[in-house]
Amino acid sequence: MFYLIDVEDFIRVEPRLFGLPTSEAVEEQLKNSYIGHFDKELGSVIAVAGVKGIEEGIIIPGDGAAYYKSNFELVVWKPEIQELVHGIISEITNFGAFIDMGAIQGMIHISQTMDDYVSFSKTNTLIGKTKKRSLKKGDACAARIVAVSYKLGEPKIGLTMRQPGLGKIEWIEEDKIKEKKETEKTLKEESKKESKKEAKKK
């Protein structure tokens, strides 16, 4: 889930940025210090949305940098259980697939990649036994977060693609077309039955 959070902090602006106007120097330092940073409480920092206020700078003896108490906004992404996510398959292994969600990577166990018996092929592809669907590096997918654990800093995210409306984007489109055809068929059959009933009444 994406959040816009308000933060107040002392920003250490390095001497190499002293030539810039204070607001630009602080914003540049914020980008260098925060973007890509992960915090268990806040999540993963995606962007600095803006600087709302900067107080007078402070110089500490023995440190060549300047410190500015600043108020700013960050765009963060924090994984939530049952959240629907989209991403690109970045790696296929014999135990599952890794999906790049932009802010962070998640892992889909082989048993959760599709509703089928799945095997790992020599071409680094996961293939379903019955439906013959395949999953490979570069495929765009929709998945759901089913587990989040925090070990050694960054979160480990477990995903599933076995629920309806999830999986490789092509599969989702195929399922929609199939469902539409089945619905149309059912409606036609019901319409025929109603027509026969009406004919019998006459």
C-alpha positions in Angstrom: 0.0 0.0 0.0 1.3 3.5 -0.9 1.3 6.2 1.7 2.2 9.9 1.8 3.8 10.6 5.2 4.9 13.8 6.8 8.4 13.7 8.4 10.5 16.1 10.5 14.2 15.5 10.7 17.6 17.1 10.8 19.1 16.8 7.4 22.9 16.6 7.0 23.8 18.5 3.8 27.2 17.6 2.5 29.7 20.3 1.5 29.5 19.3 -2.2 25.9 20.8 -2.2 26.8 24.1 -0.7 26.7 25.9 -4.1 23.0 25.2 -4.5 20.2 27.2 -3.0 19.3 25.8 0.5 16.0 24.3 -0.6 17.6 22.5 -3.6 20.5 21.3 -1.5 18.2 19.9 1.2 15.9 18.2 -1.4 18.9 16.7 -3.1 20.3 15.4 0.2 16.9 14.0 1.1 16.7 12.0 -2.2 20.2 10.6 -1.6 19.5 9.7 2.0 15.9 8.4 1.8 15.0 7.0 -1.6 15.5 3.2 -1.5 15.7 3.2 2.3 13.5 0.7 4.1 12.1 1.0 7.6 9.9 -1.6 9.2 7.4 1.0 10.5 7.4 3.3 7.5 8.0 0.9 4.6 10.1 1.4 1.5 10.7 5.1 0.5 9.8 5.6 -3.2 10.2 9.3 -3.6 10.5 12.7 -1.8 7.2 14.4 -2.5 8.3 17.9 -1.4 10.0 20.0 1.2 7.5 22.0 3.3 9.8 23.9 5.6 13.5 24.4 6.4 14.9 26.1 9.5 18.2 27.9 9.9 21.3 25.7 9.3 23.6 24.5 12.1 27.3 23.7 11.8 28.8 21.3 14.3 32.5 21.8 15.1 34.6 19.1 13.4 32.0 18.3 10.8 32.2 20.1 7.5 28.4 19.6 6.7 25.5 21.8 7.7 22.4 20.5 9.5 18.9 21.8 8.6 15.8 20.9 10.6 13.4 20.2 7.8 9.7 19.2 7.4 9.1 17.1 4.3 6.8 14.5 2.7 7.8 11.0 1.6 6.0 8.6 -0.7 6.4 5.1 0.9 5.2 1.6 0.1 4.4 -0.8 2.9 3.4 -4.4 2.1 0.0 -5.4 3.5 -1.4 -8.9 3.8 -4.0 -9.6 1.1 -2.8 -6.6 -1.0 -3.1 -7.0 -4.8 0.2 -6.2 -6.5 1.4 -6.1 -10.1 5.0 -6.8 -11.3 7.3 -8.4 -13.7 8.9 -11.9 -13.2 12.6 -11.2 -12.6 13.8 -14.7 -12.0 12.6 -18.3 -12.3 14.0 -21.0 -10.1 13.2 -24.7 -9.5 11.3 -23.7 -6.3 9.3 -20.8 -7.7 9.5 -17.3 -9.2 10.7 -13.8 -8.0 8.5 -10.9 -9.0 9.8 -7.3 -9.2 7.0 -5.0 -7.8 9.0 -1.8 -8.4 9.5 -0.9 -4.7 10.7 -4.4 -3.7 10.8 -8.0 -4.8 8.5 -10.8 -3.8 8.6 -14.6 -4.0 6.0 -17.0 -5.4 6.5 -20.6 -4.4 6.1 -23.0 -7.3 2.9 -24.4 -5.7 1.4 -20.9 -5.8 2.3 -19.9 -9.4 -0.9 -21.4 -10.9 -3.8 -23.8 -10.2 -2.1 -26.8 -11.7 0.7 -29.3 -11.1 3.8 -27.2 -12.0 7.2 -28.4 -13.2 10.5 -26.5 -13.8 11.9 -26.9 -17.3 15.4 -26.7 -18.6 14.5 -23.4 -20.4 14.0 -21.7 -17.0 10.3 -21.8 -17.4 7.5 -23.0 -15.0 5.0 -25.1 -16.9 1.5 -26.4 -15.8 0.9 -30.0 -16.5 -2.8 -29.9 -17.4 -3.4 -26.4 -18.9 0.2 -26.2 -20.4 0.5 -22.6 -19.2 4.0 -21.3 -18.9 5.7 -18.6 -16.7 9.0 -17.1 -17.6 11.3 -14.2 -16.9 9.8 -10.9 -18.2 6.1 -11.9 -17.8 3.7 -9.3 -16.4 1.7 -10.7 -13.5 -0.9 -9.9 -10.9 -0.5 -11.5 -7.4 -1.7 -11.2 -3.8 0.5 -10.8 -0.7 0.0 -13.7 1.6 3.0 -13.5 3.9 5.4 -10.7 5.2 8.3 -11.4 7.4 11.1 -9.1 8.6 14.4 -10.8 8.8 17.8 -9.1 8.2 16.2 -5.7 7.5 14.1 -5.8 4.3 10.9 -7.7 4.3 10.5 -11.1 2.7 7.2 -11.1 0.8 5.3 -14.3 0.0 2.8 -14.1 -2.9 0.2 -16.3 -4.5 -1.3 -16.4 -8.0 -3.7 -19.3 -7.5 -6.8 -17.2 -6.7 -9.3 -16.1 -9.4 -8.2 -13.0 -11.3 -4.5 -13.5 -10.5 -1.6 -14.8 -12.5 0.1 -13.9 -15.8 -1.9 -11.1 -17.5 -2.5 -13.2 -20.6 -4.0 -16.0 -18.4 -6.4 -13.4 -16.8 -7.5 -12.3 -20.2 -8.0 -15.9 -21.4 -10.1 -16.7 -18.3 -12.3 -13.6 -18.9 -13.0 -14.6 -22.5 -13.7 -18.2 -21.4 -16.0 -17.0 -18.6 -17.8 -14.6 -21.0 -18.4 -17.5 -23.5 -19.7 -19.8 -20.7 -22.1 -17.1 -19.5 -23.4 -16.5 -23.0 -23.9 -20.2 -23.5 -25.7 -20.6 -20.2 -28.0 -17.6 -21.0 -28.8 -19.1 -24.5 -29.7 -22.5 -22.9 -31.9 -20.8 -20.3 -33.5 -18.7 -23.0 -34.3 -21.9 -25.1 -35.8 -23.6 -22.0 -38.0 -20.5 -21.4 -39.1 -20.5 -25.1 -40.1 -24.2 -24.9 -42.1 -23.6 -21.7 -43.9 -20.7 -23.4 -44.6 -22.9 -26.4 -46.1 -25.7 -24.3 -48.4 -23.2 -22.5 -49.8 -22.2 -25.9 
